[in-house]
Amino acid sequence: MQDIIIVGGGHAGFEAATILSKTKSKILLITKNINNIGELSCNPSIGGLGKSNLVREIDSLGGFIGYVSTKSSIQLKKISTSKGEAIQCTRSQIDRKKYKKNIKKIFKKKNIKIIQDEVLKLIIKNNKVVGVKTKSSCFLSKAVILTTGTFLNSKIYIGAIKYKEGRINEKNSFLLSKQLNFLIGPSKRLKTGTSPRISYKNVKFKNLKKQNGDFNPIPSLSERYKINKNYKNMKCWLTKTTEKTKEIIKKSLKVSPVYKNIINGNSPRYCPSIEDKIYRFYNNKSHNIFLEPDINNQIYLSGISTCLNYKFQKLLLSSINGLENCEITRLGYSVEYDFFNPKNLKKSLESKLIKGLFLAGQINGTTGYEEAAAQGVLTGINSYLYINNKKYWYPNKKNSYIGLMINDLTKNGVTEPYRIFTKKSENRLNLREDNSGKRLFNVFKNLKIVMNFNFLKIKKKNINNLLNNIIINKNIINQIHLHFKYKNYIKIQNLSFKKKKNIKNFKLKNFNFFKIKNLSKEISEKLNKEKPENIKDLLKINIINNDSLKIILNYFKRLI
């Protein structure tokens, strides 16, 4: 009898398992392939805008994605340095082999039992999960965490070829998806994709723009890992599509699985395929493509995900500056998969329909390693609280980006793969990458569970030591500088929160939203159709993004 079973060994499963390993719970992780635990399915990088904030928050809770990605890094770079500190972020370019190796080292040190098997169905009694049935056996438990990634009833597409796989050469999970449709469904479909990889050979690096990492200082995604002095910062490169690329894509749409409506799942808005980029933004002269060093003398082409056939992928790459004679080592592909409405989850990420069943990662409609890892931490904490009959815990959207993401998922649901961004937070001046430790220490010091207590205690001691040596510590000096820099702006930000509360009951009955200038025609039409009676009702409508909401609120503030 296990306390908690975790299904899946991706980033969500890894973080859930390691956070639970800090307790005395009996943990079983079931994965289809032990060798693929910690696999970076898409690009070999972690962090970036909004995502690095999640990583640093996970790190502050004792999670490992920031630690492992920094330890496995071949390049670390601070991004958006021309903007304010609230927007600045860190990005780590990863060595895939080192990353998986470092994750396996962590697993070996923890009290986590891992078996290689396929989960076929959940064992349910009286609307409560009590275990799982696999191909080879049955395992009983008090709670189950599902971190199935893109494997639920998934299909991979490369041109006209279709595979029943969730990742290249890895079969999907059809029976489990079928049962979940009955238990917590109906499911919906989403689509994601990956870019082709090429050999280092025949790439004209002289025609590409170098993208160097940072050396002084070297940024980090973890407060717990000290970067080695012998750390090698490898180069990345930047190139662009051409007019010829546009013409090739235009011709290829006739055979594209996406534009032939073979794939119906919505794709990530902020990480579209190259077909979508060209089709939607045809007037753009070019699109950026980043060349990222990969294992086995390969290069991953970030920004050019595609599911076109070999012929068009070859033509496409040959039209790009510096890649005219490149050799494809792995084709890009798209994967379409099932996910379940996260509005049917509590903020603890436990199902509202099945007790003891927790869901994390792409099964909830998110995209990205970082978003999955954050949900893994939360499900790990709350599954522990569940089996010990304790009150659930979840972060507040005003205190963390993890809280913001959970609020967005459980309140608004998902119509396209969800990605975190700093602009989604109204409190982003406070939710900086550099102060995650301070923010989450204050939040978690009253969390009455055994896990991670020692880490937080050590952290507090370290903070006190740093305060005693404030004159020689650049990080503390920077924190004080930022505190006074943003002090007045944060006061204005807090006043705007109060005004928003006051405006919520402002009546909108039969209001014509076309009167509001700068509001898009699409949003105006939908709001006129929905006919919200007040601002409070308007805030419940999922179609409104932050920018549209600001325009609407600023309009009505002038009328009060």
MIZALUM-722516 format. One line per 4 residues: for each residue y negated, x, z negated of C-alpha. Coordinates in steps of 0.2 Angstrom, whole numbers, plus 5000, padded with zeros to 4 digits. Example, Ala and Ser with C-alpha at 12.3 -4.5 7.8 and 13.67 -1.06 7.14 Angstrom:
2
5022,5062,4961 ~ 5005,5068,4964;
//
This chain:
560
5000,5000,5000 ~ 4983,5007,5006 ~ 4966,5003,4998 ~ 4957,5004,5015;
4964,5006,5033 ~ 4952,5013,5046 ~ 4956,5009,5064 ~ 4949,5022,5076;
4944,5041,5075 ~ 4927,5041,5083 ~ 4910,5044,5075 ~ 4911,5027,5065;
4928,5030,5059 ~ 4925,5048,5054 ~ 4910,5044,5044 ~ 4918,5029,5035;
4933,5040,5031 ~ 4923,5055,5024 ~ 4912,5044,5014 ~ 4927,5035,5006;
4936,5052,5003 ~ 4923,5055,4989 ~ 4931,5041,4979 ~ 4949,5040,4973;
4954,5026,4986 ~ 4969,5028,4996 ~ 4963,5029,5014 ~ 4973,5028,5030;
4965,5032,5047 ~ 4975,5026,5062 ~ 4971,5033,5079 ~ 4979,5033,5096;
4977,5051,5099 ~ 4974,5063,5084 ~ 4969,5077,5096 ~ 4954,5066,5101;
4947,5063,5084 ~ 4928,5067,5085 ~ 4928,5066,5104 ~ 4910,5067,5112;
4914,5054,5126 ~ 4898,5055,5135 ~ 4885,5069,5135 ~ 4887,5084,5123;
4871,5081,5112 ~ 4866,5072,5097 ~ 4849,5067,5091 ~ 4833,5063,5100;
4820,5049,5098 ~ 4825,5038,5084 ~ 4842,5044,5084 ~ 4838,5060,5074;
4831,5049,5061 ~ 4847,5040,5059 ~ 4856,5057,5058 ~ 4845,5064,5044;
4847,5047,5035 ~ 4866,5049,5036 ~ 4865,5067,5030 ~ 4855,5061,5015;
4869,5049,5011 ~ 4882,5063,5012 ~ 4888,5059,5029 ~ 4893,5073,5041;
4886,5070,5059 ~ 4871,5080,5056 ~ 4880,5094,5047 ~ 4894,5096,5061;
4882,5094,5076 ~ 4870,5108,5069 ~ 4885,5119,5065 ~ 4892,5116,5082;
4876,5118,5091 ~ 4872,5129,5106 ~ 4854,5124,5107 ~ 4842,5115,5094;
4825,5109,5100 ~ 4811,5099,5092 ~ 4805,5085,5104 ~ 4789,5075,5106;
4779,5089,5097 ~ 4763,5084,5105 ~ 4764,5068,5096 ~ 4763,5064,5077;
4776,5068,5065 ~ 4782,5050,5064 ~ 4788,5051,5082 ~ 4794,5069,5082;
4813,5072,5083 ~ 4827,5085,5084 ~ 4840,5086,5097 ~ 4856,5097,5096;
4865,5102,5111 ~ 4884,5103,5106 ~ 4899,5114,5110 ~ 4912,5100,5112;
4927,5112,5106 ~ 4918,5118,5091 ~ 4912,5100,5086 ~ 4930,5093,5087;
4937,5109,5078 ~ 4923,5107,5064 ~ 4927,5089,5062 ~ 4946,5092,5060;
4942,5106,5047 ~ 4933,5093,5036 ~ 4947,5080,5038 ~ 4959,5094,5031;
4949,5096,5015 ~ 4948,5077,5012 ~ 4961,5065,5004 ~ 4963,5055,5021;
4980,5051,5028 ~ 4980,5051,5047 ~ 4993,5044,5059 ~ 4994,5043,5077;
4999,5025,5082 ~ 4991,5009,5091 ~ 4986,4994,5081 ~ 4992,4979,5089;
4985,4965,5077 ~ 4978,4962,5060 ~ 4989,4954,5046 ~ 4979,4939,5040;
4983,4928,5025 ~ 4971,4914,5020 ~ 4957,4920,5031 ~ 4958,4937,5022;
4964,4953,5030 ~ 4979,4961,5021 ~ 4984,4975,5033 ~ 4988,4979,5051;
5003,4979,5063 ~ 5005,4994,5074 ~ 5018,4998,5088 ~ 5029,5007,5076;
5026,4999,5059 ~ 5016,4988,5047 ~ 5003,4994,5035 ~ 4996,4984,5020;
4979,4986,5013 ~ 4965,4978,5003 ~ 4952,4980,5017 ~ 4951,4985,5035;
4937,4994,5045 ~ 4938,4992,5064 ~ 4929,5006,5074 ~ 4937,5003,5091;
4923,5010,5102 ~ 4925,5005,5120 ~ 4943,5002,5120 ~ 4944,4983,5117;
4951,4975,5133 ~ 4941,4989,5143 ~ 4942,4994,5161 ~ 4936,5010,5169;
4928,5009,5186 ~ 4926,5023,5199 ~ 4921,5015,5216 ~ 4935,5002,5221;
4947,5010,5209 ~ 4950,5002,5192 ~ 4959,5008,5176 ~ 4964,4999,5161;
4957,5012,5150 ~ 4943,5014,5136 ~ 4940,5032,5140 ~ 4947,5043,5155;
4966,5044,5153 ~ 4967,5034,5137 ~ 4974,5016,5138 ~ 4964,5001,5131;
4968,4989,5117 ~ 4972,4972,5125 ~ 4982,4964,5111 ~ 4970,4967,5097;
4956,4961,5107 ~ 4965,4945,5111 ~ 4968,4942,5093 ~ 4950,4946,5088;
4944,4933,5101 ~ 4954,4920,5091 ~ 4949,4926,5074 ~ 4930,4931,5076;
4927,4927,5094 ~ 4922,4923,5107 ~ 4920,4941,5113 ~ 4907,4946,5127;
4906,4961,5139 ~ 4895,4976,5139 ~ 4895,4991,5150 ~ 4892,5009,5148;
4894,5025,5159 ~ 4895,5043,5160 ~ 4889,5056,5172 ~ 4898,5068,5183;
4902,5086,5177 ~ 4900,5101,5189 ~ 4906,5119,5189 ~ 4893,5133,5185;
4898,5140,5202 ~ 4886,5137,5217 ~ 4872,5130,5206 ~ 4855,5137,5212;
4847,5140,5195 ~ 4832,5149,5202 ~ 4827,5132,5209 ~ 4828,5123,5192;
4816,5123,5177 ~ 4823,5131,5161 ~ 4823,5121,5145 ~ 4824,5133,5131;
4828,5129,5113 ~ 4817,5132,5098 ~ 4818,5149,5089 ~ 4804,5150,5076;
4808,5139,5067 ~ 4825,5133,5072 ~ 4826,5115,5068 ~ 4841,5107,5060;
4849,5089,5059 ~ 4856,5093,5041 ~ 4848,5099,5025 ~ 4865,5106,5020;
4869,5118,5034 ~ 4860,5135,5035 ~ 4859,5141,5053 ~ 4867,5158,5055;
4855,5172,5060 ~ 4866,5177,5075 ~ 4864,5159,5082 ~ 4863,5159,5101;
4851,5147,5108 ~ 4858,5143,5126 ~ 4847,5137,5140 ~ 4847,5120,5148;
4839,5116,5165 ~ 4829,5102,5173 ~ 4829,5096,5191 ~ 4824,5080,5199;
4831,5067,5212 ~ 4823,5067,5230 ~ 4819,5054,5243 ~ 4836,5058,5251;
4844,5053,5234 ~ 4835,5036,5236 ~ 4842,5033,5253 ~ 4860,5038,5248;
4859,5026,5233 ~ 4852,5012,5244 ~ 4867,5014,5256 ~ 4879,5015,5242;
4874,4998,5233 ~ 4885,4989,5246 ~ 4901,4997,5238 ~ 4894,4999,5220;
4905,4989,5207 ~ 4889,4984,5198 ~ 4880,4977,5213 ~ 4896,4969,5220;
4897,4959,5204 ~ 4914,4967,5199 ~ 4906,4973,5183 ~ 4897,4959,5174;
4894,4967,5157 ~ 4876,4971,5153 ~ 4872,4990,5153 ~ 4860,5000,5141;
4842,4996,5146 ~ 4836,5014,5141 ~ 4851,5023,5148 ~ 4853,5015,5165;
4865,5022,5179 ~ 4857,5031,5193 ~ 4860,5016,5204 ~ 4850,5005,5192;
4836,5018,5191 ~ 4833,5019,5210 ~ 4835,5000,5212 ~ 4824,4995,5198;
4811,5008,5200 ~ 4812,5011,5219 ~ 4793,5016,5220 ~ 4796,5031,5208;
4796,5047,5218 ~ 4809,5055,5207 ~ 4820,5054,5191 ~ 4823,5068,5179;
4841,5076,5178 ~ 4845,5088,5164 ~ 4859,5101,5166 ~ 4868,5103,5149;
4880,5117,5146 ~ 4898,5110,5144 ~ 4915,5117,5140 ~ 4926,5127,5152;
4911,5133,5162 ~ 4906,5116,5167 ~ 4889,5107,5167 ~ 4886,5089,5161;
4872,5081,5172 ~ 4863,5070,5159 ~ 4852,5056,5167 ~ 4864,5052,5182;
4878,5041,5175 ~ 4887,5032,5190 ~ 4903,5023,5195 ~ 4901,5026,5213;
4916,5033,5223 ~ 4919,5051,5226 ~ 4911,5051,5243 ~ 4895,5044,5237;
4895,5055,5221 ~ 4897,5070,5232 ~ 4882,5065,5243 ~ 4872,5060,5229;
4873,5077,5220 ~ 4870,5087,5236 ~ 4854,5078,5238 ~ 4847,5085,5222;
4837,5101,5220 ~ 4848,5115,5215 ~ 4864,5106,5217 ~ 4866,5106,5236;
4882,5115,5236 ~ 4889,5111,5218 ~ 4907,5107,5215 ~ 4912,5091,5205;
4924,5095,5191 ~ 4925,5077,5184 ~ 4918,5061,5192 ~ 4906,5050,5183;
4913,5032,5179 ~ 4908,5016,5170 ~ 4918,5007,5157 ~ 4917,4988,5153;
4923,4982,5136 ~ 4923,4968,5124 ~ 4911,4967,5109 ~ 4909,4953,5096;
4893,4945,5091 ~ 4886,4955,5076 ~ 4877,4939,5070 ~ 4894,4934,5063;
4893,4949,5051 ~ 4885,4950,5034 ~ 4873,4964,5031 ~ 4887,4974,5023;
4895,4973,5040 ~ 4909,4962,5033 ~ 4914,4948,5044 ~ 4908,4931,5039;
4924,4923,5045 ~ 4938,4935,5038 ~ 4937,4943,5021 ~ 4939,4961,5019;
4937,4964,5038 ~ 4922,4977,5042 ~ 4916,4981,5059 ~ 4907,4997,5065;
4901,5005,5081 ~ 4902,4998,5099 ~ 4913,4983,5093 ~ 4896,4977,5086;
4887,4980,5103 ~ 4878,4996,5099 ~ 4878,5012,5110 ~ 4877,5030,5104;
4886,5042,5093 ~ 4872,5041,5080 ~ 4872,5022,5079 ~ 4890,5021,5077;
4890,5035,5063 ~ 4877,5025,5053 ~ 4887,5009,5053 ~ 4903,5020,5048;
4894,5026,5033 ~ 4889,5008,5028 ~ 4906,5000,5031 ~ 4914,5015,5020;
4902,5011,5006 ~ 4904,4992,5007 ~ 4923,4992,5009 ~ 4924,5002,4993;
4913,4990,4984 ~ 4923,4975,4991 ~ 4940,4982,4984 ~ 4932,4985,4968;
4924,4968,4966 ~ 4906,4975,4966 ~ 4890,4969,4974 ~ 4887,4974,4992;
4874,4987,4996 ~ 4864,4989,5012 ~ 4847,4998,5016 ~ 4831,4989,5018;
4823,4989,5035 ~ 4806,4995,5027 ~ 4815,5010,5019 ~ 4826,5017,5033;
4831,5016,5051 ~ 4849,5012,5046 ~ 4842,4996,5038 ~ 4832,4992,5053;
4847,4993,5064 ~ 4858,4982,5053 ~ 4844,4969,5051 ~ 4842,4969,5070;
4861,4967,5073 ~ 4864,4954,5060 ~ 4849,4944,5063 ~ 4845,4944,5082;
4862,4948,5089 ~ 4865,4958,5105 ~ 4863,4954,5123 ~ 4864,4972,5129;
4870,4989,5121 ~ 4858,4991,5106 ~ 4849,5008,5104 ~ 4838,5013,5090;
4820,5018,5093 ~ 4805,5023,5082 ~ 4794,5010,5090 ~ 4806,4996,5083;
4800,5000,5065 ~ 4783,4993,5059 ~ 4784,5006,5045 ~ 4787,5021,5056;
4773,5031,5047 ~ 4784,5031,5032 ~ 4801,5033,5041 ~ 4799,5051,5047;
4814,5063,5051 ~ 4807,5075,5038 ~ 4806,5064,5023 ~ 4823,5055,5024;
4830,5064,5009 ~ 4816,5059,4998 ~ 4817,5041,5004 ~ 4835,5039,5002;
4836,5048,4986 ~ 4824,5035,4978 ~ 4834,5021,4986 ~ 4852,5027,4981;
4849,5034,4963 ~ 4853,5016,4957 ~ 4868,5014,4967 ~ 4881,5013,4954;
4896,5020,4963 ~ 4905,5036,4961 ~ 4904,5042,4979 ~ 4890,5055,4983;
4883,5055,4965 ~ 4886,5074,4964 ~ 4877,5077,4980 ~ 4862,5067,4975;
4861,5076,4958 ~ 4862,5093,4966 ~ 4848,5087,4979 ~ 4837,5082,4965;
4839,5098,4956 ~ 4835,5107,4972 ~ 4819,5097,4975 ~ 4813,5101,4957;
4817,5120,4960 ~ 4807,5119,4977 ~ 4792,5110,4968 ~ 4792,5125,4955;
4790,5137,4970 ~ 4779,5126,4980 ~ 4767,5140,4986 ~ 4781,5150,4995;
4790,5134,5002 ~ 4783,5129,5019 ~ 4793,5112,5019 ~ 4785,5106,5003;
4768,5111,5009 ~ 4771,5102,5025 ~ 4776,5086,5015 ~ 4760,5087,5005;
4750,5089,5021 ~ 4758,5074,5029 ~ 4756,5063,5013 ~ 4737,5065,5014;
4737,5065,5033 ~ 4745,5048,5034 ~ 4739,5041,5017 ~ 4725,5030,5024;
4735,5025,5040 ~ 4749,5019,5029 ~ 4736,5008,5019 ~ 4731,5000,5035;
4749,4998,5040 ~ 4753,4989,5023 ~ 4737,4977,5026 ~ 4744,4972,5043;
4760,4967,5034 ~ 4751,4956,5023 ~ 4741,4948,5037 ~ 4757,4945,5046;
4764,4936,5031 ~ 4748,4925,5031 ~ 4749,4921,5049 ~ 4767,4915,5049;
4763,4897,5046 ~ 4749,4896,5059 ~ 4753,4880,5070 ~ 4757,4883,5088;
4762,4865,5093 ~ 4761,4863,5112 ~ 4752,4880,5113 ~ 4751,4887,5131;
4756,4905,5130 ~ 4749,4909,5147 ~ 4732,4909,5138 ~ 4736,4926,5130;
4731,4940,5142 ~ 4743,4955,5144 ~ 4758,4945,5139 ~ 4771,4945,5153;
4774,4930,5163 ~ 4792,4931,5159 ~ 4789,4930,5140 ~ 4775,4916,5142;
4787,4905,5152 ~ 4801,4907,5140 ~ 4790,4903,5125 ~ 4783,4888,5133;
4800,4882,5136 ~ 4806,4886,5118 ~ 4790,4878,5111 ~ 4789,4886,5093;
4780,4875,5081 ~ 4773,4890,5071 ~ 4773,4909,5071 ~ 4788,4909,5059;
4798,4900,5072 ~ 4792,4912,5086 ~ 4798,4927,5076 ~ 4816,4920,5077;
4816,4920,5096 ~ 4826,4935,5101 ~ 4818,4938,5118 ~ 4802,4945,5110;
4800,4964,5109 ~ 4788,4973,5097 ~ 4775,4976,5110 ~ 4775,4957,5115;
4774,4952,5097 ~ 4759,4963,5093 ~ 4750,4955,5108 ~ 4753,4938,5102;
4749,4942,5083 ~ 4733,4950,5088 ~ 4728,4935,5098 ~ 4731,4923,5084;
4723,4934,5071 ~ 4706,4932,5079 ~ 4708,4913,5077 ~ 4711,4913,5059;
//
